[in-house]
Amino acid sequence: MSTHANHPFHLVDYSPWPLTGALGAMTIVSGMVKWFHQFNPNLLMLGLIITTLTMYQWWRDISREGTFQGLHTLTVTLGLRWGMILFIVSEIFFFISFFWAFFHSSLSPAIELGAVWPPVGIYAFNPFQIPLLNTAILLASGVTVTWAHHGLMEKNHSQGFQGLLLTVILGIYFSALQGYEYIEASFTISDSVYGSTFFMATGFHGLHVIIGTTFLLVCLIRHSQYHFSNAHHFGFEGAAWYWHFVDVVWLFLYISIYWWGS
């Protein structure tokens, strides 16, 4: 398909990646079922490999379209912005469901829970230990990603690179601490509604941190190859918006589940 057109819209070429991505996702789900029931992770690893290769090649094609082929015009970029905004709004409502479940059970604990919150037998985390450290880490990462954005806007390549690198490191540090917290937890996801709401809310937030860190890592690689300019860098802006959303959700999680809920 020709890249020349008399309109500002981007009519994408035929691509195999949606199909391979769907096959990878199906293989991952099937592999998880096999892993849980037969303790064999081979199919899961195959699905992860398919998905990882699809991600790399799909993102490579999009980077080419926006950076080298000039297909991301102002009209296309506006559509990408609205798409990212609506995606983040959908994610907000996704987390609202977890908060709804948590407050539904915690504001009026059932008699089966001992009519107290946390339920009888649950020893909650101390909110002023690892959770507070993780809060400081995410707040600091919000500062570093903003620093990177300002560096990019001011055409300061080294400051943009340093800010993005620090943000990625802080994201990895947060995930490592949350993993350690899960290992040390005195309760599991099957321990009453407290365990269910706690691990669903914080676990999905942790997944979003991993996704956001990957998003920023791709931006770091692209920035090191001078893909972004001060006037054309929506890939980075979208990652920054997503990261700030992750920060804000964590603040609500920390205040409600870790601090008030303990």
Disulfide bonds with the S-S distance in Angstrom:
none
